[in-house]
Every structure is written in C-alpha cells, then in structure tokens.
Amino acid sequence: MKPLRLTMLLCLVLAACTKPALPVLGEISEFHLTTQEGRSFSKSDMAGKIWVANFIFTSCAGTCPLLTERMKKLQTSLNAGMENPERAPLHFVSFSVDPERDTPEVLQEYAKRHDVDLSNWTFLTGPFEEVSRTVVKGFKVSMGKVPVSAET
C-alpha cells in the first residue's frame, strides 16, 4: 500500500510542477519588408526566435525616441552576458509606421543616432500596404497615414 501512496503523491507533485502552455493570442502572417541595410526581411527570418517588437517613425519627436531608448536598455541588459548576441534566440524589431519617409537609409541613420547595437536589432520598412497589413492586421495595432505635405 505504501508504494501506491508514494506513487500517487509523486504523480500529484509532478502534476503541480508542470506549467500550462502560454495561450496563443494571435498569429502574425508572413510579411516581406526591408531592413535598415536594404536587405529583404520576412517573418521566416524570425523562426525559432523570441522577438520584441515596437512601432516607430523617425520624424517622431515624442514617444518614438523614448521607446527606442527603452528597447536599447532592455537589449543592453539582455545582451550583457552573451558572447554572440547575433546568435541569441532573442531579436528586437522596430517597424516603421511611416515607410514613405523612413527609407532604409533613414532607418540606418536613426539607429546610428541612437547608438543601437544592430547585432540582434532590425529596423524595418517597406511598401505602405505591406507595413499596414503587418502592423494593423498582424499585430492589431492601429496606424494612420500622414500626408507628406502635412509636415510641419
């Protein structure tokens, strides 16, 4: 009888130690965008990686630089103990929500201005329709289009 009790107790303990799987809240559909280096980049480039994403535009003077600085602090903290951050299973991705202004060259300059470590951080841009589909339908984040003539 004791072995049966011990087995049942062990099963209960092991069952209590397992964590439930995280819920899937949504799926990001395949996308094809362009990096700050002008290279093609898609969802498949992120396969097997955990990614931290944010949405910025380089002409933003308010929250975008703050988001970039917070991501930079997070990246610095997480990369601190890694020999090769570019091989880490963690990747940072900044999607430009103003792709008509934010060309790869502009994104490259933005990353340089903010002293971003690009070993595991990618800035993305592309055709407005593709960016909008990815951000709005994929990430469920709203974005709008500000006409170039509306710049102040």
Residue pairs with C-beta under 8 A, 6 or more apart in sequence:
26 138
26 140
27 138
28 43
28 134
28 138
28 139
29 43
29 133
29 134
29 137
29 138
30 42
30 43
30 44
31 42
31 43
31 126
31 130
31 133
31 134
31 138
32 40
32 41
32 42
32 126
32 130
33 40
33 41
33 42
33 95
33 124
33 125
33 126
33 130
33 131
33 134
34 40
34 41
34 104
34 124
34 125
34 126
35 41
35 104
35 107
35 122
35 123
35 124
36 104
36 107
36 108
36 110
36 111
36 118
36 122
36 123
36 125
37 104
37 108
38 104
41 122
41 124
46 91
46 93
48 89
49 89
49 90
49 91
50 89
50 90
50 91
51 90
51 91
51 92
51 93
52 71
52 74
52 90
52 91
52 92
52 93
53 92
53 93
53 94
53 95
53 139
54 67
54 68
54 71
54 93
54 94
54 95
55 94
55 95
55 96
55 97
55 135
55 139
55 141
55 143
56 64
56 67
56 68
56 94
56 95
56 96
56 97
57 64
57 96
57 97
57 98
57 101
57 102
58 64
58 96
58 98
58 101
58 102
58 106
58 107
58 109
58 110
59 98
59 101
59 151
65 114
68 94
68 110
68 114
68 116
69 114
71 92
71 94
71 121
72 114
72 115
72 116
72 117
74 92
75 92
75 116
75 117
75 120
75 121
76 117
78 88
78 90
79 85
79 88
79 117
79 119
79 120
82 88
85 117
85 119
85 120
86 119
86 120
88 120
90 120
91 120
91 121
91 122
92 120
92 121
92 122
93 121
93 122
93 123
93 124
94 107
94 121
94 122
94 123
94 124
95 124
95 131
95 134
95 135
95 139
96 102
96 107
96 123
96 124
96 125
96 131
97 131
97 135
97 143
98 146
99 125
99 126
99 127
99 128
99 131
100 128
100 148
101 148
102 110
102 125
103 125
104 125
107 123
107 124
107 125
108 123
110 123
111 118
111 121
111 123
124 131
125 131
128 145
131 143
132 143
135 141
135 143
136 142
136 143
